[in-house]
Amino acid sequence: MARSNVLIADAGPLIALSRIGALDLPRGVFGEVWVTPEVRAEVLPRADYPGKADLAAAFEAGWLRDRTFPLTSWRPLNPGLGPGERSSIAAALEHPGCLLVIDDRAGRAEARAWKVAIIGTAAVIGLAKLRGLIPAARPVLERLQPAGYFIGPAVIEAVLADVGEAHEAN
């Protein structure tokens, strides 16, 4: 699925994974994780939230890297995209060998329109299971919604099927 060991991350997946104590999974699966300054501003706001300290520590440790990408003439088809989604897609267009983790529906549609390789939070968790970083994907996926992050049941079931956990009892 991934074409490189670098993942460009939008804010939503990072916040979701940090809230459930699973922020280390993208690093374990991909190695290097890049964010744009716009995404960093979204994940490290002034207000505290569960997982914010883990994000700050990841930046401090250097595995979550704030990367400035050259400004391009690219303009999104959907002018309503937020700055994080816009900058993440632009960064992925600048680095076509990278994979973009993004869950925002409009952002995913925009990325697909530009043929950007994308993955979602649920798939990152599935890959972590396949690579032996976690013993099971289901318990990690089940922590997302109580933490305020919704991923559709069909997506979750597809990931669970991919990792051999479909139809297991909760």
Steps between C-alpha positions, in 0.01 A plus 500: 500500500763756601758604244750639747589508866368854532145580600353849465233546766194718521395618846195279556678163500777629728254644750289183495797269554642721774166504684498120522868460586593360158701787352804274465327282237569720193868517595511123549340434164663771287809621685489869423190718539488850353250777566461845357517810722123533456445149637738563789296810588185285505643221718676724751240765580507696822216298654583168661338176387575133569808399300637851440804428718578191289493711184729761653738222611500350148604834353766537770633149432524581130306211352202725432656764278373842420599546135464817300410425142557742215196697400360381173245634259271209591148598594247250632188419302305543825573850635330405828780272618663599825862616512623166637339296224612747231859508618519122550372429150737759354790338688404157366488642148852639551619155618315244286682205661343578836171377637248740656296400807176695493149418621305816416249402229547815290876478541506137387288585194735786412807280542348229281414756232870589485604131512672535838560166673295505821436288805271550797542465874324163502739364236802623698368300796448199272855524366630524856326170576640335184852616589473363854502838673170425675347160578155592367347787306145475633565635852694796360231579243231472769668773706466761222129580525494543882795737451286712268627371165250334268597252232215330318413141592555381141856635505571337835357166386705513178821560696413223746438263209836596348681414824307179569284635782162517328196378690682452830296550813562828683 
